[in-house]
């Protein structure tokens, strides 16, 4: 019996592969999940029931714990984080309307919002209790909400937002159609919606499939490409005005995906493989991101109302 698409409900789906409970380069458990492709709406999805128990089970409280280790690597990560922020801020300033109300959905510990210029009036949505607590203790100028935009707190909201931001959130959303419908109602008439998602048509996905770094099953419920994103947005009266690859964030993703394909049970061999593959993989993914957004590991979308 075919599995219906979890986005458009079509029965015209195809099993691509079976994945385990993976988070980046880490195998968290041997639970198995079917990953399917819908021939109708072109989305790829994880066949899992995302109920309340799902979120409690697969999203631990330490989900946002930072990397702690080698000082050299920490310094490199800090530099890349600054480059990433500069790139995203440039996008925001290039496309922002006259208003200054900004909402970040999935704002984690609030660092991105805090680093934005003080001229912005800052709001965030974060379901993780530790993330919200950190914001409340360190960034009192940020108004942070516990519930998602689909909740009653946002229904009938008269105060709209000039800029809405989401970095790697949409792939986690159970009902993206309803979510984007509500988001569209919160976005000012001339407002801009900027978001990023992993790219299902990326070189990494095509080559490594169930070993792909950004698969993150079962937390990533949907795996989008440009076609499925465009259809999803158009149905909610939104249109893409900007589209690019991200050459900075998750700089190790492609190399990690390739290394996982050759992983052995001998740790020292895995480390040698990684050091061999890393410079090659990093160079390839950076060039692809800059030259061909369609096959980049991560895509950035700039969106406005259709009319």
LINMO-V520885 format. One line per field, one symbol per residue. ss: DSSP state (H for helix, E for strand, - for the rest). phi: phi as a letter, one per 20 degrees, with the letter a starting at -180 (. if undefined). burial: + if it has 24 or more other C-alpha atoms within 12 Angstrom, else -. A space follows every 10 residues. Layout:
ss: ???
phi: ???
burial: ???
//
This chain:
ss: ---------- --EEEEEEEE EEE--EEEEE EEEEEEEE-- ---EEE---- -HHHHHHH-- ---------- HHHHHHHHHH HHHHHHHHHH HHHHH----- EEEEE----- HHHHH----- EEEEE---HH HHHHHHHH-- --EEE----- ---------- EEEEEEE--H HH---HHHHH HHHHHHEEEE EEEEEEEE-- --HHHHHHHH H--------- -EE--HHHHH HHHH---EEE EEEEE----- --HHHHHHHH H-----HHHH HHHHHHHHHH HHHHHHHHHH H-HHH--EEE EEEEE--
phi: .feffeddmf eeccfeaddd fdcmedeeae gdcfdcdefe dmedbeebee effgffeecf fegdgefcrg ffffffffff ffffffffff ffffdfeffc eccdemelen ffffffgffe edcbdbefff ffffffedcf feeddeeffe ffgdfmfeee decccbdlcg feefcfffff fffffeeggd fcddbcbfdf efffffedlf efgeflfefe fccecfffff fffgfdmdce dbbbededfl geffffgfff fdfcedgfff ffgffffgff fffffffffe ecgfdffcdd ddccffb
burial: ---+++++-- --+++-++++ +++++----- --++++++-- ++++++++-+ -------++- ---------- ---------- ---++--+-- +++-++--++ ++++++++++ ++++-+---+ +++++++++- ++--++--+- -+++++-+++ ---------+ ++++++++++ +++++++-++ -+++++++-+ ++++++++++ +++++--+++ ++++++++++ ++++++-+++ +++--+++++ -+++++++++ ++++++++++ +--------- --++--++-- ++-+++-++- -+++++++++ +++++--
//
